[in-house]
């Protein structure tokens, strides 16, 4: 299964005939990641994960659960009582398809919250996001 996913990913990222300025697109994606992070801090995690999600986005969370669709992603985060949680991240790597319609990022994140006793909890990890260029030229994630 992993090999099939790798082959599909390679085909998607190498099957474009149009030439683009990858450096400029990587900068766009970096800015999109930072705008996503900023919204999560300012308006809340549920709103940010909804706003930046493609209609058909999928996220992988807890015990290998897939949450499909931007509405379900928002509902998932709203149900978690994340009012005291924050998340920060920054991509360490960005790659763009040859035609500039798909991109992926990965990097480190820090999730901060408090437990029921009020003690600070900090969880560190690695994220991986796949971005898809929308018809209006904006970028939405399709996988996180």
VMD Tcl script that draws the C-alpha trace (Angstrom):
set ca {
  {0.00 0.00 0.00}
  {2.82 2.41 0.88}
  {4.49 1.70 -2.46}
  {1.24 2.38 -4.33}
  {0.84 5.71 -2.52}
  {4.43 6.64 -3.33}
  {3.94 5.83 -7.02}
  {0.71 7.89 -7.14}
  {2.43 10.80 -5.43}
  {5.38 10.71 -7.84}
  {3.04 10.58 -10.86}
  {0.99 13.50 -9.54}
  {4.07 15.59 -8.91}
  {5.75 14.88 -12.24}
  {2.94 14.72 -14.80}
  {2.52 18.41 -15.64}
  {3.54 19.96 -18.93}
  {3.37 23.60 -17.83}
  {6.46 25.37 -16.47}
  {6.15 27.45 -13.30}
  {8.37 29.42 -10.94}
  {8.62 26.85 -8.13}
  {10.43 29.28 -5.87}
  {7.52 31.73 -6.05}
  {4.97 28.98 -5.41}
  {6.98 27.69 -2.44}
  {6.90 31.22 -1.03}
  {3.10 31.30 -1.54}
  {2.73 28.00 0.30}
  {4.94 29.18 3.15}
  {2.81 32.33 3.48}
  {-0.35 30.19 3.41}
  {0.99 28.00 6.23}
  {1.79 31.08 8.33}
  {-1.66 32.62 7.65}
  {-3.21 29.28 8.71}
  {-1.17 29.28 11.93}
  {-2.06 32.93 12.63}
  {-5.79 32.28 12.20}
  {-5.57 29.29 14.54}
  {-4.04 31.55 17.21}
  {-6.40 34.48 16.67}
  {-9.77 32.90 15.78}
  {-9.36 29.39 17.11}
  {-8.25 26.02 15.87}
  {-11.66 24.87 14.60}
  {-12.19 28.00 12.49}
  {-8.70 27.86 10.98}
  {-8.84 24.15 10.13}
  {-12.24 24.74 8.50}
  {-11.26 27.89 6.58}
  {-8.06 26.47 5.06}
  {-9.57 23.06 4.22}
  {-10.66 22.04 0.74}
  {-14.30 20.93 0.73}
  {-13.10 17.32 0.48}
  {-10.10 17.61 2.81}
  {-9.13 14.71 5.05}
  {-7.30 14.83 8.36}
  {-5.77 11.91 10.24}
  {-6.25 12.11 13.99}
  {-6.39 9.90 17.10}
  {-6.02 6.18 16.63}
  {-5.80 6.41 12.85}
  {-9.21 8.06 12.50}
  {-9.88 9.82 9.20}
  {-12.13 12.88 9.36}
  {-13.40 13.69 5.88}
  {-14.76 17.01 4.61}
  {-14.27 20.55 5.89}
  {-17.58 20.57 7.83}
  {-16.63 17.37 9.66}
  {-13.17 18.77 10.35}
  {-14.69 21.87 11.96}
  {-17.13 19.71 13.96}
  {-14.26 17.52 15.13}
  {-12.29 20.47 16.48}
  {-15.37 22.21 17.94}
  {-16.20 19.05 19.90}
  {-12.76 18.96 21.53}
  {-13.17 21.99 23.86}
  {-9.97 23.61 22.65}
  {-10.65 27.06 24.08}
  {-7.38 26.98 26.05}
  {-5.30 25.22 23.35}
  {-2.85 26.79 20.95}
  {-0.81 25.31 18.15}
  {2.28 26.67 16.45}
  {4.06 25.24 13.43}
  {6.37 26.09 10.60}
  {7.24 24.10 7.51}
  {10.79 22.80 7.34}
  {10.30 21.56 3.77}
  {8.06 22.55 0.86}
  {7.80 20.83 -2.51}
  {5.65 21.87 -5.47}
  {4.40 19.85 -8.44}
  {5.83 20.72 -11.83}
  {2.59 22.41 -12.91}
  {2.18 24.27 -9.61}
  {-1.23 22.89 -8.65}
  {-0.18 20.62 -5.78}
  {2.31 21.12 -2.99}
  {3.24 19.46 0.25}
  {4.89 20.63 3.43}
  {6.23 19.06 6.56}
  {7.75 20.40 9.71}
  {7.42 20.56 13.46}
  {4.47 21.66 15.54}
  {3.94 22.46 19.21}
  {0.48 21.94 20.69}
  {-0.08 23.63 24.06}
  {-3.03 23.17 26.38}
  {-3.89 22.70 30.05}
  {-5.20 19.59 31.74}
  {-8.18 19.54 34.14}
  {-5.87 20.58 37.00}
  {-4.66 23.59 35.06}
  {-1.19 22.20 34.46}
  {0.44 23.14 31.16}
  {0.79 20.32 28.64}
  {3.01 20.63 25.60}
  {2.96 18.10 22.78}
  {5.55 18.25 20.03}
  {5.31 16.44 16.74}
  {5.74 16.49 12.99}
  {3.02 17.54 10.56}
  {2.56 16.76 6.88}
  {0.14 18.79 4.76}
  {-0.83 18.44 1.10}
  {-2.06 21.63 -0.58}
  {-4.17 21.95 -3.73}
  {-4.54 25.11 -5.79}
  {-8.19 26.10 -6.09}
  {-9.94 27.44 -9.19}
  {-9.83 30.95 -7.69}
  {-6.02 30.71 -7.30}
  {-6.04 30.23 -3.51}
  {-4.55 27.21 -1.77}
  {-6.50 24.81 0.45}
  {-5.20 21.73 2.16}
  {-6.53 18.35 1.08}
  {-4.58 16.29 3.64}
  {-3.28 17.08 7.09}
}
mol new
graphics top color blue
foreach p $ca { graphics top sphere $p radius 0.5 }
foreach p [lrange $ca 0 end-1] q [lrange $ca 1 end] { graphics top cylinder $p $q radius 0.2 }
display resetview
